[in-house]
Amino acid sequence: DTGPGVQAWLDDVSEGAFEAELKRKGIELHFPTAPSVPYSLIGGMPQTVWFDRVAMAYDAPEDVAGLKRTVELVDREIDRLMESGIAVSKIGVAGMSMGGCLALHVGYGMGRHAGKLGMVASLSTFLPKESCLDSSATKGP
């Protein structure tokens, strides 16, 4: 889905309370949209996804190049927030499904701000058996 699509879904399921309550508490939300890239699971057709997957299986290889590309996109957004005066410890990343996997990589893995963010959350997500997150997270920032 797109960032605005996720925002609309959260609005629908919470009857507008989710974003309104966070805004009331001074929390600003950003809903980025994944780039359109060839997606192997639909025959290589362009799809709005954070990275490629060749199979829906625990032992399927991870798209490390795609993860690096999208982690960099999120890192640049974090940089912009920091340049606007927000401390990295006051920035959080969250995602669902592929976005949840991406959030884990940004917050604990290869992201430039890994280990420094104020919050990382993932919902209904996955990591493959041989995820590069394992070695990144054990090294630390």
N, C-alpha and C positions, 0 to 999 in steps of 0.2 A: 504494500500500500504506500501511499505518499504521506508526507508529513501532515498536510492538511487533512487527509483522510483519517489518520490516527487521531488527530486533534478532534475531528468531528465524532469519531467513535467514542472517545473518552467523554465528550460532552453528552452524547446520547446515553451512554450507560450510567453516567452519574447525574443525569438531569441537570447538567451545567455546574454541579457543585465542585467537581475536581479542580478545574482551572480557576474558578472563582475563589475558592478557599485558599489556594496557593497564592494567587494574586493579592488577596486580602492580607496575607502574611508577608508580602514583599518578595515573593518568589516569582521570578520571570521564567517563562517556559519558551523553548525553541523546539520546533518540530521539523527537522530537516527531512528532505526527500532523498532517497538513495538514487544513485545515477542509473541510467538505463544502459545495461551491458548485456552481451550475449550470455544466455543462461542455459547451461547444458541440459538441465532437467526438462526443458521444453524444446529440445533440438537445436539449441544455439540461437534461438530467436531473441531479440532484445527484450529485456524485462527490467523493471525497476527493482533492483536487488542490491544489497550491499556488497556481495561477493558471489562467486560461482559455486555451484555444488554439482558434482558429477553423479552422485547417488544419495539417496536418503538412507544412509547406513552408518552405523557407529564406526565402522572400519574404513569408510570412504576417506580419501585424502583431503586435506584442508587446502583451500585456495589461498596460499600465503601471499602471493602477489596481490590478489584482490583485497585481502585483509589489510595489507600495508597501504594500499591506495585509499581505502575508506577510513582507516585509522587516521591517516594524514588529513583527510577532509574534516574529521571531527576535531583533531588537534588544532587545525587552523581556526575553527569556530571557537574553541577554548581560548586560543591566543587572542582573538578579537574581543572576547568577553573580558579577558585580563587587561587588554589595552584600554578598555573602557573603565577600568578601575575596580573590577570585581576580583577579589582574591581567589586563587585557585582552590583554596580550602572551602570556598563558598559555592563552588561549581560542582554539579553532579551530572552524571550521564545515566540514562536508563533506556531500555529497549525491550521489545518483545520479539520472540522468534529470532530471525537473523539479526535484528537490531539488538537483542539481548546478548547474543554472541559478540557482536561488535562492541557493545558497552563493556563487556568483560575484558576484551582485548585492549580497549582504550584505557580502562581504569586499573588493570592489573598486569597487562602484558606489554606490548610493544609501543604503546602510546607515550609521547614525550612527557606527559603529565601523570604517568602511571604511579600509583602509590601516594599521590598528592591531592587527589580530588576529594571533595567533601562527602561524596556519595556515589555509589555505583549500584544499579539495580537491574535485574533481568527477570523476565517473566516468560515462562513457557519457551525455554531456549534450549540450546544444545551445544556441545563441543564434541568433535570427533575424538576417537581413541588416541590418536597421535597428534593432538593439538599443540601448536607452537606456544600456546599460552602457558602450558606446564613449565617449560624451561624458562620462559620470560618471567613468570611470577616467582619462581624459586630464586632467581638471580636478584630480584628486588630492584628498586629504582637506582 
